[in-house]
Amino acid sequence: MADLKRGTDIGWLFRMAWRDSRRNRSRLFLFISSIILGIAALVAIYSFGYNLRQDINDQAATLVGADLVITANHEAAKDIKPVLDTLGTERSEERNFASMVYFPKGASTRLVQIRALQGGFPYYGDIETNPAAASQSFKKGKYALVDGAVMQQFKVKVGDTIKVGKVDFVIAGALNSAPGQTGLSAGIAPVVYIPMQYLNATGLVDRGSRINYSYYYKFDHRTDVDKLAEKLDDRLDKAGMHYETIETRKQNTGRAFSDLNKFLSQVGFVALLLGCIGVASATQIYIREKVQSIAVLRCLGVKASEAFLIFLIQIAGIGLIGSIVGSILGAAIQLILPAVFKDLLPFEVSSSISWLAIGQGIILGVIISVLFALMPLISIRNISPLNTLRSAYENVSSVRDPLRWLVYLLVIAFLMLFSYLQLNSWMASMIFTIAILVAFLILTLTALLLMWLIRLLMKGSWSYLVRQGFANLYRPNNQTVILMVSIGLSTAFICLLIFMQSLLIQQVSLSASGNQPNMILFDIQTAQEKGVVELAWQNKLPIIQQVPIVTIHIDKINGKTATALPKDSTANDMRKAFSYEYRVTYRNFLTASEKVSEGKWIGEAKEGEAVPVSLDERLARRIKVKVNDKITFNVQGMPVDAYVANLRKVNWNKVQTNFQVVFPIGVLEQAPQFHVLLTHVPSPAVSAKFQGAVVKAYPNVSIVDLGLVLTVLDQILDKIGYVIKFMSGFSIATGIIVLIASVRISKYQRIKESVLLRTIGGSRRQILTINALEYLFLGALSALTGILIAIVGAWLLAKYSFEIPFNISFVPAIALFGISIALTIAIGLLNSRGVLNRPPLEVLRSDT
């Protein structure tokens, strides 16, 4: 021992760590198995993110379909048209808008996105059709490409006809995909392509029609398209037009899917956090078992720091192995992620292995293993040689140990830093960290309160088996806290997802039930209004609401025009306010979905005075205006001076007509306008009959059937829900592994108790009953606490984020409650079988 006093032999520490681990490797692997799935999830997500960014760079051209795209919601003005006609070596044009189409074969109608195309677009990528030749041949006559899913829905095939407005088109092919289109967007707005030369003949292009104009350009490869677009930016901005290049699409797409990747990383991080709890708790139980061994080493002259390093090396080594296993598993999982996200992405994502992601996973796993094992490991420093004579482990740890608080600070700092790297916002990372800590704190305090109450309330009059089962909840080496946290967090996470998906679907269901409007007709011209109303009455449908809509622009805000704004990014929202086309209404009342948050509601304008208008409070924040500020509107060529009379809080989640700007009556009545009509149809048969009659009489009128919207939304939420459940599955599986590991580890703590009970005559049934009671109570209270946390979280999200009524079904929560209890009891009882199937003497001998 004299050599030990002269300095620490690193090689000897590693040899001791290796020798001591021989007997405990299965338990050590259980400790680290908790983080394997968390590491796997993050490696898979990191690999997916790296591949996604690479594929965005490689496929950006096919997403845009051209070198330069210029878009507007109005036809190009005379002063900008000559400029547009001289750009590029090849040019194409497209008009797209929502419209009803009629299928004569089944006498059915459907709201679709019409794209009238002229030219050779796309220049990169393809419009994929079946047959393939239809992608080009449809431009040569009265032919159309129809979304394949819509063709299946209405049982039409190539060669059948489709009526768009007043023109019949022959279906040339089924549209499978187009540049920038996702499976999700096709479900919301299926696309129908027609040749542009027949657009005017359809009769759908009229004053007030909402049409988007797109101009596609291909350039010689020597042209710097981005520099050219920047030179045109000011002129395009004044003309109310916007541009996009391959480079800007890269940036915008990368930014959009970067947010997706950050969300997925946070989901994976939740799984990893559950594993961290497992590491900390399992290490604590392991060190408790090693008190006697460490005390013996201290008696032989080993320093406290050396004893600490021996077990730190063990944990780090096992952490390294677990991280490697998790990283390999993650690399395998990322091969299937492109299939999971295919409906959310407008392009194919490759599945190549990312060594950078694997390296990050291994490093992160080792850091987490060491960091979260430090909390129990530092107590080794307080184990003295006298502990060979003591049985109480509690004497070796102290809450007042300054190093313990340093470790706590390191853990919180790690959570903050890792969250910041995912979210790129200190505020968001702080909120996330606080939310995690609050959930941990609630579950931990619940566990401690449970132990205190059981100790306080348990009476001697209770049966022996009940007393023994409940006493296990607070005895030394109990697992109450670890199981409460792991089961509770897993339950809370999945339960919250179920609640929110149910609330969102329910919100739309309410719009299609009872006497609520479930059909919206828009783009009704003033001359058509009476005719559409008569058709509704003929079909015995109520007129719930008729809303006039006027298209306007903003010319000045507080006397300043768009040219007076600074050129930097600080004025982006203000600049957009001037180029945006607003669709507003006029009325002298507030609807049920809005309320005045500031100022005074004025429903009627006075002649000769500035017009009092009402603004949505979110729009007011974006364009930096407040009550009494002045705005000059351009109502289709006529300036109207107005001031902000009030700000409204609008519930945009309700499916009804909501507006950013509302005028009082007495101002816009004579302005060019179209109308929206809301009604309620009692059945799909009545809906189909009414839609057919409207489309035949007024082909320009578009109809939104909320029953169909509900079906589409349900499908969309199912797809998104599948993705979320797939990712949350890592958290659930990790929670189960932590549960199994914790209960398996506790098996070694319960062996002596079970053997002693058997030695003094306890039957197999009695021991199983004691264990079942312990796990029943643990599983029930853990799951219940997790569900209560989920209910509170869902209520907060519903009230403050989505602003929807909080009305949830408790059936899924009850099912989850039962599953959690059953799983906890099953794992606990399976652990007991190994002890109960062996003679007491054999167990006692193997333990010595």
Steps between C-alpha positions, in 0.01 A plus 500: 500500500801728526503536120139613507585783740771628272264555204212361305577212262259550208566151364416348838171696508399357162594147609293537817206637304524203261529241778213643701277515192533126428231405747278801429506541122141391448386756756727768356358438155151538645606841631610621161225328297277790605677741264546268201164587339545870576839499327350295216220755454740796491747329264213407266366857510844657455571270203159582353571873546840482331358300209207741477726804471714326237194396299356852517822629347500225236129517412421871548484551122233231460301654790485835318489356149673809355794734558271791591133520596312831527157491664214742569132489587416732211590530135830671420465875452589661166821658631644169627371268223774591245765417761345160570482423127875550452621277785653157447567282200175304554177626657179343629189638668249353741170615650377313804182538703243299692194392305229237484527234228221275376533130418221415252557125538374497859331841507741597781681821591825572683692809611850483349800719422493588130841557341485643150847449348673636190857424391759236578483514882639321695856547375636291787322190624180365350124513524456129568194349334355169398546455207831686505449666160192683628719752688577667165221386269223663711621846386408430135121504530203496737663254735548499877720330759298401806635404842516120518329480840207710372465271198476201732250680723262578212573178307612674182778390268717631218273592207207613716406868508514764770323834482695808613271801488334499157757275327513120483850352516601141424707345779841436340664348808503452874721751681733329748723791604621842393798719603469605866185296564467273807256220567356717777437803276339276237254380764407857592479645149520240219637644177350504150724624213346652185661683203499877552364571152158378615494688833294799382249268331422338838340824618678469835720807449288798598532823696536409866621145429785398727775393260873458562737578213835320463775565246771233460842569342795290393836675453829424338727331754738799490236737637515589871127469561514609866686820417253573219203440733645735762527776237133447410385483863401868538306509174324174576418619851339820367299288257379276784697201373741257667779282372656167588822342377657162556721651768212670687301174482797322658503751783123504553458122477801443722361744755157336495629146542760615749206577730367147439840355582520708819160373609603141433824554690304626801279189485813283492645705784195423716573129447860564596397688815298201615810290446706750701270449797550127463879543496501719813265280700654170393848628584377609842365151574824346369716720722283415800584135441869585479529686831654201677745431216607866485542510881725193480712673232527805726620275783773373266624856439319597179428872487141624479582662163641172368189307607293765323707468182471119495123513478502805271714301254249215520206728423685684221604169341151357508367838379738484203380149411134602537555810287663297224210253505248787498680675213504183289130450572433865408687461171270204422184690603580799276469267200123490556445867593460614135204260469350638823521862378428447130157672513650808669789557257490630142799287399669169571749486785803272474593248769878515506685442827625817668822437690477850647162412656640173634797682652270757659286221646796320654645817655158608629436155650829498691444856627148412621612174661772676698302817578188328632700232681702769682215575741519158672873450428618804698361339816788249476730775630311490832531124554750443781668177616254501796221416255619139514332498842199711406191382316339836436586644164323826578793610715732517199305756300428856591270755344743768614779364281597800277607267219149355488357847430771559240389182320139620510608828340697310234193290418279811465768671290519192276121503450505871418794473258368194318154657467656820367692305235168350385278809527751779437324715761604550861144589599357186338772282653435655841125430472568143387745440785262649758213287366712184529618593850144580613376162372789323676437699816127422505562128456785494753301694761203272439724199565644652819151599618382147433779351711428743784126432494541122490738510796259731686170329422592133502343325797581180683142380456558457125580150376865401500520471120357849447736651760799325345407607144447865596810506722711415193411847369709679764755244618873547426587426138141575395432580134202729553653819359660347188187308403272795569709727275556251214144365485346842566695685230439231237129500579479881500676530164286255302179609677562865407545403134172305503311788667624767255428291190148435634439870575604613151282244323212578733524871422441438130231238572300766688498714186330223305242403764162626618390827342852630454588604142663206325514636145663820376441647154742772391593702190130581452473808278251770601274421201499130599415547868121484466519195271722305741266586789200375298680171428561459874132561575396255226709234676347603836833622638525785752697819426705528818723785390567716193827689503617761244875506429697788348863485383720790618866602548677729747654815350615684814545435872516818707581690182793280399510295179699182431784700342560683830581175685861402577651239268619267777314197639352694795223631273416169325154469661417863424616456138279193461206698637517732198532223241235274654150483351240511780152356470281691740132524586267765642244464779371675813532209744756260652477126435518226764865429410632847579509756778645850538828493689585870471314812386129540423285318246339738246262330257394792279710763322410869502503682169794735449708353786787253507376142491531303830632149425559197721825301479590154619744555788759264350499693171536824696809363676656388173456834323574698818180701529284576802161655578450845335782446248413610144489270197424590137343207314488456123156360417559390142634840395309720747691631810312471828637677809439301818619472858525200733193526725562169681696177507322163501604165643388248236464126551645382168456134597125518440401393149307810394558836332760699696672817379816691582334832412131586550346824368183659638187521284461804276839482322555196276145416387559628145851354460555199267453193717414133516302315765531200730197300607487258794235229527438161661434182300339209689649209303759408234220437248358851542854642488577326168168611346546863608865516388410358160223759453731791599789387278272459197341843545803693630825314416717778646357451851720285723359283776670372816320199647612485864399136514765429237742737678447302818581176319815649345604658830448168675730335246760776540492478879529124473816539292648762732383299800676193360825694473466639853408159643794343319735748662328492839534123482868551586397676821245232585743217424771674703257543788424128485871414491566731796212330678634153420855598594388663826283208601766249396760688701266507799485123470847485656376719786195280562679164488591491869155613609329238285740229617449591865123492452527156343734382775251593774216330315375752247329333207558573134150649478559733797827635356339555161210681669741732687685586178177541302363748756819706485503517119124551480522809717810629321357448152160647590630816666771556237259467209238712676751779566620487137142521372425798726812676365379426145153640577649823636737526201216440253286763673780757483563428129128509417440828684813700425649351183215362287221706668247217468250357751646242736283192474685169509403135515648312793460157335857496351639622834318222688634242253853638539456496878410131491785410264757678718382317814492162325848549355647606835350203687597254226865605496518504880353151536716355223802617699385307802483168319877453495521528879189294574608212278830447687562360849570766768840350588616517137408868477671584831817319393511677162457835675791451737 
